[in-house]
Amino acid sequence: MFPKELTVNVLNMNRLLLISLTLCAFLFSDFSFGIEANRGKDGENDYFLINMTRGRVKQNEEDFRGALRIYTELYKTNAENLQLNYRMGECYVFIKEMDKAILHLEKVIANDTIDKKNAYFYIGEAYQYEGKIDDAKQAFLNFKSSLSEKQLEKHQVNDLFAQCLTAQELIAKPVNVKITNLGDNINSNFTDACPSVSADGKTLIFTSRRPENTGGLIEPSNDEYFDDIYISSWDNASKSWTKAIQIPGKINTNGHDANTSISPDGKKVFVYKNVTGVTKSGDIYVSTKEDDVNWAEPIPVDEKNVNSTYFESSACITADGNTMYFVSERLKDGYGNGDIYMAVKEGTAWGKPVNLGSIINTIEDEIGVFVHPDGKTLFFSSKGHNTMGGYDIFMSVFKNGSWSSPINMGYPVNTTKDEIHFVLSTDGKTAYLSSTRSEGKGKTDIYSVDMSKYYDENSKIDEQTTTVLSGPALSIIKGSVVDGETSEPIQVEIIIFDADENKEVTKITSNEKGEYFITLPAEKKYQFVVNQSKYKPLDIKFKLPKGVGETYTMTKHLILNKK
């Protein structure tokens, strides 16, 4: 045990050292305010300085909520301290609680005796997020005027100012849509996001961070509950979604379980998991429906091509099951933070992924990719294209062998806040998206978007793209391939032809349960051809009708007879 005198001396030395470090942190701060500690007793000043340093350490560790817990306590007795207000405003910007950021930063801006350069930048971000575009532009101009020509050349403020101009342009010419909050059956007082709908429009899944999550755990970095996946069914009688429940079966665990999409046939759910010691930086898993209700334990979508040592997420597949789109942060052929990739089925495995290129991907983040059941229309969220601010939804169409230049979906689909994970129904009339817009019930809510008049009246979409998007109508055809004697399921390739043009449309393969599923343009005649060495050839022709009021679904079982 230390002698009492030595203990006191050591404590005094440590106290002096900490105060010295604190003063250095203040003097070499990124924002010059001078020292405005309380002018009370020395102990009060020491307490303030020490805790301001603790808060700055938390900020440097990007633990902004931890910093705010320290600053909020100091604020009770130091509400007019400018450096404290600046620090709090800065933290609130990083966690996107912009109304609180504005409250603190406006106190700093109102003071004429200090250097307000960085405060203008952060309050500009806050104003922009809150949709106060004129105020944001002025704040950014004030910040820009404080930079040298060289500093200004590649500064982020140029992009933010351009986003403000884009926001004003899009708000002045809103697209013709009706946006509706999905209400209490889907949304909670917490985060509800990442909606995905089956091709028949009957099943909705999404990710939620609610207190009743499976493990009951809270993520320290954001003070939110862990992710769980929820499911809801469409009720034809009430024309609404049923009360969402945790998806039954073995998908949700004590850890984070976030959906990326449900397959068009409603038989698979793609899941993002990041398990310490198991996954790399976050991998894509897939769960298969075991019966009418329950879902199997998710397994990695692959161990070779799709999942890598980098972050992978946002997986979805085309209606024929042959192509996967996903987001990866792999560095080798990437353009930015998260890029969109495509992988094509090679037998039963996924082939080598291909980056969609600089038309789609930017140096910023692309996330939340969704491929429409037509197989040629891509929707995704991006920070890098011409956004209004934050993440916006963009659309691209595959035509003439390449992806078209992405189109901002316009206001009010997009806002100055974050819009992520946009999915469009098979008939193209209803979309679903998650957004942090201010009228939400929780931190992030899920909304439906009436798209029935969107394409006709959007001048930004060229005639060829409008034709691709607005027609022809799609219908679903599904069924099982079975042995004619034993009724055992058969996994086999099905070749689909346009019967009128005698042209091959695509090839699909029934799964291990013998099930197949595809969406095709309606009001056309098709030919299904099956050749399997043990069975007699099957060759059938039929007309696929168009639905009225909803997507038409045809069930056609294929019975193979042994040779």
Phi and psi in degrees as a GROMACS rama.xvg file:
@    title "Ramachandran Plot"
@    xaxis  label "Phi"
@    yaxis  label "Psi"
@TYPE xy
-69.7381  144.356  PHE-2
-59.9457  150.047  PRO-3
-58.6833  -43.5539  LYS-4
-61.7554  -41.5155  GLU-5
-66.7429  -38.9987  LEU-6
-60.7863  -45.5568  THR-7
-64.2604  -44.0697  VAL-8
-62.7814  -42.981  ASN-9
-62.7216  -42.8433  VAL-10
-62.9722  -41.2763  LEU-11
-64.5527  -41.6952  ASN-12
-63.8817  -43.0477  MET-13
-63.3753  -38.4436  ASN-14
-64.2947  -44.6007  ARG-15
-64.3397  -39.8108  LEU-16
-63.6345  -43.2783  LEU-17
-65.3104  -40.5561  LEU-18
-65.0134  -39.9995  ILE-19
-61.6579  -44.5147  SER-20
-62.7588  -37.5521  LEU-21
-62.6542  -45.6101  THR-22
-61.6497  -38.9392  LEU-23
-62.8947  -41.2818  CYS-24
-62.4136  -37.0554  ALA-25
-71.7834  -44.8911  PHE-26
-66.7093  -31.7159  LEU-27
-108.651  27.5581  PHE-28
-66.2109  160.241  SER-29
-73.8741  -1.84707  ASP-30
-142.447  115.944  PHE-31
-83.1928  108.24  SER-32
-115.345  -21.8879  PHE-33
83.3331  175.124  GLY-34
-93.4735  121.34  ILE-35
-124.131  41.6277  GLU-36
-66.3649  163.61  ALA-37
-55.4633  143.663  ASN-38
-94.9723  45.2403  ARG-39
-105.918  -140.644  GLY-40
-69.2671  157.09  LYS-41
-58.0647  -37.5269  ASP-42
-62.2548  -37.3236  GLY-43
-66.6553  -42.4254  GLU-44
-61.9877  -44.3128  ASN-45
-60.0737  -44.9722  ASP-46
-59.8399  -42.6556  TYR-47
-65.0064  -48.8027  PHE-48
-63.3188  -44.4317  LEU-49
-61.606  -43.7953  ILE-50
-75.7903  -28.6729  ASN-51
-64.4112  -38.0584  MET-52
-66.8621  -42.8655  THR-53
-58.1584  -41.8756  ARG-54
-64.0344  -41.4143  GLY-55
-65.045  -37.1576  ARG-56
-61.3076  -43.7812  VAL-57
-61.0878  -41.9392  LYS-58
-61.7997  -44.174  GLN-59
-62.639  -27.145  ASN-60
-85.8478  2.53188  GLU-61
63.4233  24.8003  GLU-62
-96.4071  74.9392  ASP-63
-70.7059  -32.341  PHE-64
-70.1195  -37.9729  ARG-65
-63.2913  -40.9063  GLY-66
-62.2427  -42.6969  ALA-67
-64.8839  -32.2914  LEU-68
-62.6554  -38.1233  ARG-69
-71.1829  -47.0306  ILE-70
-65.5467  -36.5142  TYR-71
-63.293  -36.6899  THR-72
-66.4347  -41.9973  GLU-73
-65.2604  -33.9659  LEU-74
-62.6847  -25.1052  TYR-75
-59.6614  -31.1188  LYS-76
-120.021  4.47498  THR-77
-137.503  42.4046  ASN-78
-62.8419  -23.3098  ALA-79
-99.0467  0.349032  GLU-80
-67.7565  120.725  ASN-81
-69.9563  -39.6449  LEU-82
-66.8834  -38.6136  GLN-83
-62.47  -44.2533  LEU-84
-62.9809  -39.4446  ASN-85
-63.6057  -46.9668  TYR-86
-59.7596  -43.6833  ARG-87
-65.5171  -41.636  MET-88
-61.9493  -41.8034  GLY-89
-60.1674  -46.4969  GLU-90
-63.113  -43.044  CYS-91
-64.8137  -31.596  TYR-92
-63.4174  -43.9361  VAL-93
-66.6313  -30.5684  PHE-94
-98.4174  8.34802  ILE-95
61.5807  35.9728  LYS-96
-101.81  75.3452  GLU-97
-72.5473  -29.2196  MET-98
-62.8083  -38.5459  ASP-99
-72.5861  -36.3187  LYS-100
-59.4053  -44.8606  ALA-101
-61.2619  -42.2619  ILE-102
-54.9016  -44.311  LEU-103
-80.5173  -40.8712  HIS-104
-71.1956  -29.8235  LEU-105
-64.5717  -30.1981  GLU-106
-64.6247  -39.4133  LYS-107
-68.6024  -46.611  VAL-108
-61.0355  -32.655  ILE-109
-71.9381  -13.907  ALA-110
-90.9455  126.328  ASN-111
-92.0925  2.04962  ASP-112
-103.094  5.43091  THR-113
-129.185  166.807  ILE-114
-79.3716  115.855  ASP-115
-106.162  13.299  LYS-116
-52.4267  -59.2493  LYS-117
-67.7104  -29.4107  ASN-118
-62.8827  -37.9689  ALA-119
-61.7025  -40.4021  TYR-120
-63.1409  -49.5407  PHE-121
-69.6043  -38.1384  TYR-122
-70.7542  -28.6361  ILE-123
-61.2093  -44.6773  GLY-124
-60.0794  -42.3205  GLU-125
-66.5081  -45.3519  ALA-126
-59.4079  -43.9558  TYR-127
-60.6794  -47.3478  GLN-128
-59.5372  -38.4122  TYR-129
-82.0166  2.16537  GLU-130
81.8814  11.7878  GLY-131
-91.511  74.141  LYS-132
-66.5447  -43.5728  ILE-133
-61.8508  -42.0802  ASP-134
-64.2778  -39.4055  ASP-135
-63.3388  -46.3889  ALA-136
-59.0861  -43.2597  LYS-137
-65.3422  -41.2309  GLN-138
-63.1556  -41.8071  ALA-139
-66.1573  -37.71  PHE-140
-64.1589  -40.7823  LEU-141
-62.0399  -41.0893  ASN-142
-66.7821  -43.9131  PHE-143
-61.0717  -35.3475  LYS-144
-66.46  -16.818  SER-145
-91.559  -4.53124  SER-146
-97.042  151.287  LEU-147
-75.3447  166.233  SER-148
-59.7446  -38.6934  GLU-149
-69.6435  -41.2454  LYS-150
-63.0451  -37.7525  GLN-151
-73.308  -25.4964  LEU-152
-52.6958  -46.0099  GLU-153
-122.901  25.2246  LYS-154
-79.5376  147.453  HIS-155
-58.9153  -25.8648  GLN-156
-59.2552  -28.7413  VAL-157
-64.0906  -42.3449  ASN-158
-65.5378  -41.8848  ASP-159
-64.7817  -39.4624  LEU-160
-65.216  -40.7075  PHE-161
-63.3379  -36.8158  ALA-162
-62.3614  -37.7149  GLN-163
-62.307  -40.8924  CYS-164
-65.3193  -41.688  LEU-165
-61.5396  -42.5532  THR-166
-59.9378  -45.7285  ALA-167
-63.1078  -39.5386  GLN-168
-63.7853  -46.233  GLU-169
-73.3628  -36.6739  LEU-170
-65.5021  -33.7604  ILE-171
-68.7608  -22.739  ALA-172
-130.321  72.7648  LYS-173
-66.5839  148.851  PRO-174
-81.8069  158.571  VAL-175
-89.2283  87.1676  ASN-176
-137.799  161.424  VAL-177
-121.77  122.193  LYS-178
-108.658  129.57  ILE-179
-130.962  129.69  THR-180
-66.4101  133.936  ASN-181
-71.5262  -6.38014  LEU-182
79.7642  -170.692  GLY-183
-66.508  -23.2672  ASP-184
-68.2406  -23.6222  ASN-185
-114.838  -48.863  ILE-186
-90.8671  152.036  ASN-187
-124.625  -171.631  SER-188
-82.2882  7.5703  ASN-189
-118.933  -151.589  PHE-190
-91.3474  123.692  THR-191
-128.452  121.423  ASP-192
-153.959  179.706  ALA-193
58.0067  54.5372  CYS-194
-69.391  148.321  PRO-195
-149.696  137.609  SER-196
-125.391  138.948  VAL-197
-66.5524  160.274  SER-198
-62.6948  -28.4827  ALA-199
-82.9313  -1.3242  ASP-200
72.7356  16.66  GLY-201
-100.768  -17.8436  LYS-202
-128.47  129.905  THR-203
-119.842  128.676  LEU-204
-121.405  155.854  ILE-205
-161.193  170.725  PHE-206
-105.766  137.275  THR-207
-136.52  149.183  SER-208
-116.259  80.5608  ARG-209
-112.12  159.282  ARG-210
-59.9604  -28.7448  PRO-211
-85.1545  21.7869  GLU-212
-61.7375  163.369  ASN-213
-57.9854  -45.4795  THR-214
-92.285  -13.3198  GLY-215
70.3337  17.0774  GLY-216
-92.9239  156.019  LEU-217
-117.507  136.596  ILE-218
-79.8011  115.396  GLU-219
-60.4741  -30.2143  PRO-220
-68.8335  -24.658  SER-221
-133.881  4.66479  ASN-222
58.5571  27.4764  ASP-223
-111.417  154.073  GLU-224
-67.167  156.595  TYR-225
-63.5984  155.435  PHE-226
-71.9014  138.041  ASP-227
-132.756  157.525  ASP-228
-99.4238  133.886  ILE-229
-117.12  158.545  TYR-230
-138.06  145.815  ILE-231
-142.326  152.389  SER-232
-115.508  147.481  SER-233
-77.5483  128.452  TRP-234
-101.321  109.601  ASP-235
-62.9156  -33.4907  ASN-236
-65.3345  -46.6569  ALA-237
-94.1203  -6.77354  SER-238
53.629  47.9211  LYS-239
-153.697  169.321  SER-240
-85.3659  139.536  TRP-241
-71.0236  166.918  THR-242
-60.3592  123.408  LYS-243
-68.2516  143.305  ALA-244
-129.362  161.575  ILE-245
-61.3747  135.686  GLN-246
-60.9853  126.86  ILE-247
-70.3383  151.817  PRO-248
110.408  -142.93  GLY-249
-116.011  22.5025  LYS-250
-78.3904  -52.0131  ILE-251
-76.0063  137.389  ASN-252
-129.908  -172.872  THR-253
-71.5106  -15.5374  ASN-254
-92.7372  -162.087  GLY-255
-80.1619  127.44  HIS-256
-133.33  108.712  ASP-257
-122.149  130.816  ALA-258
-76.799  149.063  ASN-259
-107.598  -32.8302  THR-260
-173.632  162.461  SER-261
-105.298  139.371  ILE-262
-65.1521  153.336  SER-263
-53.6023  -34.2513  PRO-264
-80.2576  -3.77004  ASP-265
74.4498  13.8959  GLY-266
-100.792  -15.7072  LYS-267
-132.076  145.867  LYS-268
-122.369  126.855  VAL-269
-91.7417  132.431  PHE-270
-125.831  138.014  VAL-271
-94.9479  128.263  TYR-272
-134.007  143.587  LYS-273
-135.168  95.2459  ASN-274
-111.717  120.965  VAL-275
-56.0769  127.522  THR-276
83.313  -5.91661  GLY-277
-116.66  -58.278  VAL-278
-88.662  173.657  THR-279
-87.7545  -103.335  LYS-280
-100.56  19.1643  SER-281
119.049  121.001  GLY-282
-124.307  165.161  ASP-283
-97.3384  127.702  ILE-284
-115.945  166.869  TYR-285
-138.32  136.77  VAL-286
-116.538  138.916  SER-287
-108.334  142.364  THR-288
-69.7902  123.421  LYS-289
-82.0358  -36.9859  GLU-290
-151.146  -157.249  ASP-291
-68.972  -16.4658  ASP-292
-123.782  -48.708  VAL-293
-92.8685  151.031  ASN-294
-115.966  141.473  TRP-295
-74.7812  164.708  ALA-296
-62.5643  130.119  GLU-297
-64.5061  145.58  PRO-298
-124.582  156.326  ILE-299
-57.1168  138.692  PRO-300
-65.6462  -27.5368  VAL-301
-172.338  168.61  ASP-302
-118.076  8.74726  GLU-303
-121.192  -56.7032  LYS-304
-106.97  -47.7148  ASN-305
-75.0655  -59.469  VAL-306
-76.0262  134.382  ASN-307
-130.739  -167.682  SER-308
-78.6617  -5.43701  THR-309
-100.501  177.825  TYR-310
-70.6821  129.441  PHE-311
-130.26  140.562  GLU-312
-163.894  -169.587  SER-313
55.322  42.4139  SER-314
-83.049  140.331  ALA-315
-149.345  158.313  CYS-316
-125.461  157.141  ILE-317
-70.5559  163.808  THR-318
-61.8807  -30.1266  ALA-319
-83.0824  -2.89571  ASP-320
75.5804  7.30835  GLY-321
-93.3566  -16.5058  ASN-322
-132.952  134.914  THR-323
-114.779  137.01  MET-324
-112.423  139.708  TYR-325
-156.22  169.574  PHE-326
-109.173  137.431  VAL-327
-141.424  149.743  SER-328
-103.742  18.1972  GLU-329
-59.1478  144.524  ARG-330
-89.5884  -29.0014  LEU-331
-52.779  -49.89  LYS-332
-124.793  25.7677  ASP-333
-84.6902  158.987  GLY-334
-105.191  -24.5697  TYR-335
-155.419  -143.805  GLY-336
-69.7901  -73.7247  ASN-337
-111.208  128.347  GLY-338
-116.758  156.637  ASP-339
-93.6073  131.151  ILE-340
-121.394  162.633  TYR-341
-129.49  135.227  MET-342
-127.748  138.482  ALA-343
-108.701  141.287  VAL-344
-64.2484  133.153  LYS-345
-122.657  95.9837  GLU-346
71.6719  -119.523  GLY-347
-103.127  -0.578849  THR-348
-113.655  162.199  ALA-349
-86.2483  134.499  TRP-350
-76.2543  -176.415  GLY-351
-66.8105  127.258  LYS-352
-66.0303  148.818  PRO-353
-121.7  128.014  VAL-354
-66.9159  134.97  ASN-355
-71.0558  -5.95615  LEU-356
93.6459  176.885  GLY-357
-74.0695  -13.3021  SER-358
-64.6537  -40.4166  ILE-359
-94.4419  -47.6719  ILE-360
-92.9353  147.111  ASN-361
-126.79  -178.301  THR-362
-73.7835  -11.3264  ILE-363
-95.3174  -160.312  GLU-364
-89.1778  133.138  ASP-365
-116.964  128.022  GLU-366
-143.299  177.774  ILE-367
57.8429  46.1014  GLY-368
-76.7048  142.212  VAL-369
-141.815  127.559  PHE-370
-102.856  128.026  VAL-371
-67.3892  154.606  HIS-372
-56.898  -14.7767  PRO-373
-73.43  -10.5155  ASP-374
77.8203  0.089909  GLY-375
-134.711  4.43995  LYS-376
-117.375  124.068  THR-377
-113.532  133.028  LEU-378
-119.368  141.319  PHE-379
-158.567  163.403  PHE-380
-100.648  143.519  SER-381
-147.256  146.456  SER-382
-100.465  -7.4522  LYS-383
-104.102  -17.4998  GLY-384
-87.006  -163.099  HIS-385
-77.4327  81.3465  ASN-386
-90.8259  163.501  THR-387
-83.3706  -9.19979  MET-388
135.34  140.446  GLY-389
64.3683  -148.436  GLY-390
-88.5975  131.565  TYR-391
-118.45  157.964  ASP-392
-88.4479  133.112  ILE-393
-125.872  158.602  PHE-394
-131.184  139.698  MET-395
-139.321  147.072  SER-396
-120.844  135.122  VAL-397
-84.0492  112.625  PHE-398
-146.778  144.725  LYS-399
54.4357  34.5351  ASN-400
84.1904  6.84593  GLY-401
-151.743  165.297  SER-402
-82.5977  136.814  TRP-403
-72.5535  159.784  SER-404
-61.838  128.001  SER-405
-58.727  139.931  PRO-406
-107.331  127.05  ILE-407
-63.8908  128.93  ASN-408
-68.2649  -8.45436  MET-409
87.3254  167.736  GLY-410
-90.6305  136.737  TYR-411
-97.7379  14.579  PRO-412
-58.5322  -48.6743  VAL-413
-100.434  150.585  ASN-414
-133.926  -173.039  THR-415
-78.7844  -3.61613  THR-416
-94.5909  -156.725  LYS-417
-101.988  124.507  ASP-418
-114.818  121.979  GLU-419
-137.487  145.781  ILE-420
62.1851  82.2939  HIS-421
-105.142  126.381  PHE-422
-127.41  146.137  VAL-423
-119.546  135.541  LEU-424
-62.4235  160.983  SER-425
-59.404  -38.0239  THR-426
-80.9996  -2.03441  ASP-427
74.9205  9.11008  GLY-428
-96.5646  -23.0068  LYS-429
-132.686  132.447  THR-430
-118.278  162.106  ALA-431
-132.478  138.328  TYR-432
-145.688  158.294  LEU-433
-107.596  142.138  SER-434
-151.396  151.968  SER-435
-95.7276  17.0822  THR-436
-56.7613  151.954  ARG-437
-65.6388  -23.7804  SER-438
-81.9497  7.99275  GLU-439
-72.529  163.252  GLY-440
-80.0932  -38.3396  LYS-441
-121.944  -160.214  GLY-442
-65.2961  -43.1447  LYS-443
-135.153  136.009  THR-444
-123.586  162.771  ASP-445
-104.816  135.499  ILE-446
-125.622  152.083  TYR-447
-99.9731  150.384  SER-448
-128.345  118.392  VAL-449
-76.5267  110.09  ASP-450
-102.75  9.20264  MET-451
-61.1257  -25.9558  SER-452
-114.439  7.57712  LYS-453
-65.56  -50.2092  TYR-454
-70.5588  -38.5251  TYR-455
-63.3876  -34.0833  ASP-456
-110.596  12.9646  GLU-457
-100.256  106.257  ASN-458
-68.7192  -16.8707  SER-459
-77.6244  -13.2403  LYS-460
-99.6719  121.546  ILE-461
-69.9723  165.457  ASP-462
-60.8728  -40.3837  GLU-463
-63.9138  -42.6436  GLN-464
-66.6546  -40.2863  THR-465
-59.4766  -40.8935  THR-466
-62.5994  -42.6307  THR-467
-62.5208  -42.5657  VAL-468
-79.4164  -33.8262  LEU-469
-95.0393  -3.97813  SER-470
-177.211  166.831  GLY-471
-75.5181  167.755  PRO-472
-65.1046  147.848  ALA-473
-100.709  145.703  LEU-474
-125.279  161.715  SER-475
-103.87  138.756  ILE-476
-128.197  131.508  ILE-477
-147.159  167.453  LYS-478
168.149  -164.617  GLY-479
-128.026  149.567  SER-480
-107.361  120.593  VAL-481
-134.054  159.864  VAL-482
-73.3272  129.99  ASP-483
-64.4089  -21.7003  GLY-484
-97.5856  -45.033  GLU-485
-100.809  -12.4811  THR-486
63.4369  14.5466  SER-487
-70.3587  141.814  GLU-488
-67.3703  147.995  PRO-489
-124.825  128.212  ILE-490
-92.7854  114.738  GLN-491
-153.164  156.465  VAL-492
-81.1485  136.533  GLU-493
-117.087  122.085  ILE-494
-97.1293  127.929  ILE-495
-111.136  127.64  ILE-496
-116.588  149.09  PHE-497
-77.0727  110.968  ASP-498
-66.4225  -33.4646  ALA-499
-71.9737  -39.2044  ASP-500
-97.1745  -4.46226  GLU-501
51.5359  47.7709  ASN-502
-128.211  134.963  LYS-503
-67.621  131.545  GLU-504
-94.6905  -50.3876  VAL-505
-168.705  173.979  THR-506
-125.824  138.773  LYS-507
-131.897  163.258  ILE-508
-127.969  130.238  THR-509
-66.7162  151  SER-510
-83.7086  -172.986  ASN-511
-63.7546  -19.7507  GLU-512
-91.7401  4.7704  LYS-513
81.2298  3.9547  GLY-514
-84.2881  144.037  GLU-515
-133.97  160.62  TYR-516
-159.415  138.163  PHE-517
-161.31  152.108  ILE-518
-105.86  138.617  THR-519
-138.857  154.154  LEU-520
-57.1889  134.543  PRO-521
-79.7935  171.177  ALA-522
63.1706  33.4574  GLU-523
-132.869  157.679  LYS-524
-94.5183  135.167  LYS-525
-125.383  159.57  TYR-526
-128.247  124.46  GLN-527
-103.115  128.127  PHE-528
-123.559  128.537  VAL-529
-125.942  123.901  VAL-530
-123.697  116.046  ASN-531
-134.906  133.932  GLN-532
-56.9441  -31.7516  SER-533
-87.2594  -10.3513  LYS-534
-124.25  159.442  TYR-535
-67.4337  145.906  LYS-536
-59.519  144.428  PRO-537
-115.336  130.409  LEU-538
-142.758  107.255  ASP-539
-127.456  149.632  ILE-540
-123.414  147.746  LYS-541
-162.661  163.551  PHE-542
-105.338  134.452  LYS-543
-98.8541  109.759  LEU-544
-70.6207  170.607  PRO-545
-102.731  141.616  LYS-546
-77.9782  158.271  GLY-547
-118.513  111.61  VAL-548
86.1726  -20.8746  GLY-549
-155.365  168.617  GLU-550
-68.4443  128.461  THR-551
-75.0496  137.926  TYR-552
-121.904  121.927  THR-553
-106.053  131.082  MET-554
-104.759  120.653  THR-555
-135.369  108.167  LYS-556
-84.7716  140.251  HIS-557
-109.202  117.879  LEU-558
-106.259  121.233  ILE-559
-104.22  133.821  LEU-560
-107.146  136.44  ASN-561
-63.6054  150.346  LYS-562
